[in-house]
Amino acid sequence: MPDLNPAPVIVAKVLQRLAERPFEPFVLVRSNRSRREVATPDPCTVQHFSRRINVDHDDGSFVTINALHLAPIELLPKPAA
């Protein structure tokens, strides 16, 4: 029977975005419509086993997001040249 859990696919997409070079900033949109910007790959880590994504903030706080609560990843608009 196939695995119908979308979390592995979402985690793979986040990992792909973090590994891209040049890095393109993106936004993680949660199911409750809250948004977490990932401007650089450094503050974002992925826990493979638990399928959670951590985003650290400059003030030392962080948010942990369960992959099942993520909507599609949105790219941040590129600054006008």
N, C-alpha and C positions, 0 to 999 in steps of 0.2 A: 504494500500500500504506500503511495507517495506521501512525503512529508508536506503537509499543507501549511506549515508554520512559515509566515513571511519574514520572520526575524533574521534568518541567515542571509537572505537576499538583501535586506536593508543594511545589515552590517557590512556585507561585501561592497555595497555601493558607497558607504561612508569611507571604508578603507581605500577604495579606488580613488575617491576624491582627495583623500589625504596624501596619497602617493603621487598624484599627478605633478608633473614638472613641465612648464612652470605651474605653480600652485594657483588655483583660482578660488578666491574666497567664496564661501557658501553659507546658507542659512539652514539650520535644522528647525523644521516646523513640527511642533508637537500636536497631538490630536486635540488638545484644548486651545489651539491657535497661538500658544506662546512661541516665541522665536528666539533662537540662540545663534548669534553670528559666530562663524569660525573664520576669522580674518587671516590666520596663519595656521599651519598644521601643528605647531608646538603645543597649544593648550588643549588639544583634543586627543583623547586616548580611547581605545576600544577594548573592552573586556570580552574576549572571544567566547569563553565558556558561559558566562551569564548573559551575554548579548546586551551589554549595557555600554552606553557612550558617555564619557565624562568630558565636560567642557569647563576648564579652569578660567577664572576671572582675574583681572589685575589686582583686585583687592584681597586676594587669597581665598575667596569663596569659590565654590564650584557647584555644578549641577550634574546629576546623574540621570540619564534618560534611558528608559527601557526601549529597545528597538521596536517593540510592538506599538509604541505610542508615537512613532514618527510618521509623518506624512512625507510626500516626495521632497527631495532635497531641492532647494532653490539656489541658483547662482546669484551672487550679489552683482548689481550693475557695475560695469567698469566705469571708472572716473573719466569724465570728458577730457580730451587732450587739448 
